[in-house]
Amino acid sequence: MTHALRPLVLMATVAGLALASPAVAQTSRAAQDPALIQPMTQEDEVLKAAIASDSRSEADRARDVYRRPYESLTFWGLQPGQTVVEIQPGANGWWTQILQPYAEATGGTYVPVNRIQDGLGVSDGSADFILVARAFHNWHRAGRTDEFMAMFFAGLKPGGILAVEQHRAPEGSDVDQSAPTGYVPESYVIATALAAGFELDASSDLNANPADDHSHPFGVWTLPPVRRSEQDGRVLTEAERAAYDAIGESDRMTLRFRKPE
């Protein structure tokens, strides 16, 4: 199931990680209000054009098969004219090459934030949409997850969306052990968001990859697109390299959180 809402099967685990909350007991707000399942009521042709644009590199567009940008962004609830904040887009800015032209074309605002500790670049309560892609493993290792989640909560408008894509460790994994490999359990992300005040609006298996067994010699960076093949004297054979390439990009959670109105 690539784009259907999943029941929050992780809630039993989350309950042990976070304080009991009405948001935990619900399967999702979307289950209560069908209008929340697909915020876009019609095809977003401007978003499709931004994704298909020749201004994106060939390498970036080749990754679309793994990252499903249109399906992911519409699932998260991206809308024309929004103030969109992208957290730590990095030098290459894979999502930037879609979000920035889309915001410009629809009268919105795109704000990249590389150093969160310096602020979000928007006033509190003014952002419509904050995207966090593949960063929680680094924040956990630095002990800053709760700090940053509180900043995102403050920066969003009531009803604003926190969109999360993250390498997913098997449920029950020790996050202290999995984070250095690039993966964290989905329940860890959910618990930190609930603790910050967010509601879990919906989750999706859009970016799930059952071929990823989460156990690689150089962590998630063994897989595409990084394709690390050598470290600390360990060198992959050609057959190993081919096998890891065949897996594709990592197994990832896709979550939509909402700041209560």
For each residue, the residues with C-beta under 8 A, 3 or more apart:
1: 4 6 205
2: 68 71 204 205 206 208
3: 71 75 204 206
4: 1 204 205
5: 28 30 31 37 202 203 204
6: 1 9 203 204 205
7: 27 28
8: 11 14 24 26 27 28 190 200 203
9: 6
10: 13 14 171 186 187 190
11: 8 14 15 24 25
12: 15 16
13: 10 16 17 171 172 185 187
14: 8 10 11 17 18 24 187 190 191 194
15: 11 12 18 20 24
16: 12 13
17: 13 14 187 188 191
18: 14 15 21 24 190 191 194 195
19: 194 195
20: 15 24 25
21: 18 24 25 194
22: 25 26
23: 26 194 198 199 200
24: 8 11 14 15 18 20 21 194 200
25: 11 20 21 22
26: 8 22 23 29 31 32 199 200
27: 7 8 31
28: 5 7 8 31 32 36 200 201 202 203
29: 26 32 33 36 199 201 202 258
30: 5 33 34 36 37 201 202
31: 5 26 27 28
32: 26 28 29
33: 29 30 36
34: 30 37
35: 39
36: 28 29 30 33 39 201 202
37: 5 30 34 202
38: 41 74 75
39: 35 36 74 77 78 79
40: 43 44 74 77 78 79
41: 38
42:
43: 40 48
44: 40 47 48 70 74 78 80
45: 48 49
46: 49 50 80 102 105 106
47: 44 50 51 70 73 74 78 98 102
48: 43 44 45 51 52 70
49: 45 46 52 53 105
50: 46 47 53 98 101 102 105
51: 47 48 56 64 69 70 98
52: 48 49
53: 49 50 56 97 101
54:
55: 97 101
56: 51 53 60 61 97 98
57: 60 61 97
58: 61 62
59: 62 63 225
60: 56 57 63 64 92 94 97
61: 56 57 58 64
62: 58 59 65
63: 59 60 66 67 94 225 249
64: 51 60 61 67 68 69
65: 62 68
66: 63 207 209 224 248 249
67: 63 64 72 94 165 207 249
68: 2 64 65 71 72 206 207
69: 51 64 72 73 95 98
70: 44 47 48 51 73 74
71: 2 3 68 74 75 206
72: 67 68 69 75 76 163 165 206 207 254
73: 47 69 70 76 78 98 163
74: 38 39 40 44 47 70 71 77 78
75: 3 38 71 72 202 204 206 254 256
76: 72 73 129 131 161 163 254 256
77: 39 40 74 129 161 163 256
78: 39 40 44 47 73 74 82 84 99 102 129 163
79: 39 40 82 128 129
80: 44 46 106 107 108
81: 106 107 108
82: 78 79 103 106 108 109 128 129
83: 108 109 111 122 126 127 128 129
84: 78 99 103 108 109 110 111 127 128 129 130 131
85: 111 112 113 120 121 122 127 129 130 131 155
86: 89 95 96 99 110 111 112 113 130 131 133
87: 113 116 130 131 132 133 135 148 152
88: 113 114 116 132 135
89: 86 93 94 95 96 112 113 114
90: 93 94 114
91:
92: 60
93: 89 90 96 97 112
94: 60 63 67 89 90 97 133
95: 69 86 89 98 99 131 133
96: 86 89 93 99 100 110 112
97: 53 55 56 57 60 93 94 100 101
98: 47 50 51 56 69 73 95 101 102
99: 78 84 86 95 96 102 103 110 131
100: 96 97 103 104 110 112
101: 50 53 55 97 98 104 105
102: 46 47 50 78 98 99 105 106 108 110
103: 82 84 99 100 106 108 109 110
104: 100 101 108 110
105: 46 49 50 101 102
106: 46 80 81 82 102 103
107: 80 81
108: 80 81 82 83 84 102 103 104
109: 82 83 84 103
110: 84 86 96 99 100 102 103 104
111: 83 84 85 86 120 121 122 127
112: 85 86 89 93 96 100 121
113: 85 86 87 88 89 116 119 120 121
114: 88 89 90
115: 118
116: 87 88 113 119 120 144 148 151
117: 144
118: 115
119: 113 116 151
120: 85 111 113 116 127 130 151 152 155
121: 85 111 112 113
122: 83 85 111 126 127 155
123: 126
124: 154 155
125: 154 155 156 157 158
126: 83 122 123 155 157
127: 83 84 85 111 120 122 130 155 156 157 160
128: 79 82 83 84 156 157 160 161
129: 76 77 78 79 82 83 84 85 160 161 163
130: 84 85 86 87 120 127 152 155 156 160 161 162 163
131: 76 84 85 86 87 95 99 163 165
132: 87 88 135 136 152 162 163 164 165 166
133: 86 87 94 95 164 165 166
134: 137 165 166 167 182 252
135: 87 88 132 138 139 166
136: 132 139 140 145 164 166 179 184 188 189 192
137: 134 140 141 166 167 178 179 180 181 182 183 184
138: 135 141 142 179
139: 135 136 142 144 145 148
140: 136 137 143 145 175 176 179 184 188
141: 137 138 179 180
142: 138 139
143: 140
144: 116 117 139 147 148
145: 136 139 140 148 149 192
146: 149 150 192 195 196
147: 144 150 151
148: 87 116 139 144 145 151 152
149: 145 146 152 153 192 193 195 196 198
150: 146 147 153 154 196
151: 116 119 120 147 148 154 155
152: 87 120 130 132 148 149 155 156 162 196
153: 149 150 156 162 196 197 198 259
154: 124 125 150 151
155: 85 120 122 124 125 126 127 130 151 152
156: 125 127 128 130 152 153 160 161 162 259
157: 125 126 127 128 160 259
158: 125 259 260 261
159: 258 259 260 261
160: 127 128 129 130 156 157 258 259
161: 76 77 128 129 130 156 201 256 257 258 259
162: 130 132 152 153 156 193 198 256 257 258 259
163: 72 73 76 77 78 129 130 131 132 255 256 257
164: 132 133 136 189 193 253 254 255 256 257
165: 67 72 131 132 133 134 207 252 253 254
166: 132 133 134 135 136 137 184 186 189 252 253 255
167: 134 137 182 183 184 220 250 251 252
168: 183 184 185 186 208 214 250 251 252 253
169: 173 175 178 181 183 184 185 214
170: 173 185 214
171: 10 13 185 186 187
172: 13 185
173: 169 170 177 178 183 184 185
174: 177 178
175: 140 169 178 179 184 185 188
176: 140 179
177: 173 174 180 181
178: 137 169 173 174 175 181 183 184 185 214
179: 136 137 138 140 141 175 176 182 183 184
180: 137 141 177 219
181: 137 169 177 178 214 216 219 220
182: 134 137 167 179 219 220 221 250
183: 137 167 168 169 173 178 179 214 219 220 250
184: 136 137 140 166 167 168 169 173 175 178 179 188 189
185: 13 168 169 170 171 172 173 175 178 188 189
186: 10 166 168 171 189 190 203 253 255
187: 10 13 14 17 171 190 191
188: 17 136 140 175 184 185 191 192
189: 136 164 166 184 185 186 192 193 253 255
190: 8 10 14 18 186 187 193 194 200 255
191: 14 17 18 187 188 194 195
192: 136 145 146 149 188 189 195 196
193: 149 162 164 189 190 196 198 200 255 257
194: 14 18 19 21 23 24 190 191 197 198 199 200
195: 18 19 146 149 191 192
196: 146 149 150 152 153 192 193
197: 153 194 259 260
198: 23 149 153 162 193 194 257 258 259 260
199: 23 26 29 194 257 258 259 260
200: 8 23 24 26 28 190 193 194 203 255 256 257
201: 28 29 30 36 161 256 257 258
202: 5 28 29 30 36 37 75 255 256
203: 5 6 8 28 186 200 253 254 255 256
204: 2 3 4 5 6 75 207 254 255 256
205: 1 2 4 6 208 254
206: 2 3 68 71 72 75 254
207: 66 67 68 72 165 204 251 252 253 254
208: 2 168 205 251 252
209: 66 212 247 248 249 250 251 252
210: 251
211: 246 247 248
212: 209 223 247 248 250 251
213:
214: 168 169 170 178 181 183 251
215:
216: 181 219 220 222 223 244
217: 222 231 234 236
218: 221 222 228 229 231 234
219: 180 181 182 183 216 222
220: 167 181 182 183 216 223 226 250
221: 182 218 226 228
222: 216 217 218 219 226 227 228 229 236 244
223: 212 216 220 226 227 244 245 247 248 249 250
224: 66 227 244 245 248 249
225: 59 63 249
226: 220 221 222 223
227: 222 223 224 241 244 245
228: 218 221 222 231
229: 218 222 235 236 241
230: 234 235 236
231: 217 218 228 234
232:
233:
234: 217 218 230 231
235: 229 230
236: 217 222 229 230 240 241 244
237: 240 241
238: 241 242
239: 242 243
240: 236 237 243 244
241: 227 229 236 237 238 244 245
242: 238 239 245 246
243: 239 240 246 247
244: 216 222 223 224 227 236 240 241 247
245: 223 224 227 241 242 248
246: 211 242 243
247: 209 211 212 223 243 244
248: 66 209 211 212 223 224 245
249: 63 66 67 209 223 224 225 252
250: 167 168 182 183 209 212 220 223
251: 167 168 207 208 209 210 212 214
252: 134 165 166 167 168 207 208 209 249
253: 164 165 166 168 186 189 203 207
254: 72 75 76 164 165 203 204 205 206 207
255: 163 164 166 186 189 190 193 200 202 203 204
256: 75 76 77 161 162 163 164 200 201 202 203 204
257: 161 162 163 164 193 198 199 200 201
258: 29 159 160 161 162 198 199 201
259: 153 156 157 158 159 160 161 162 197 198 199
260: 158 159 197 198 199
261: 158 159
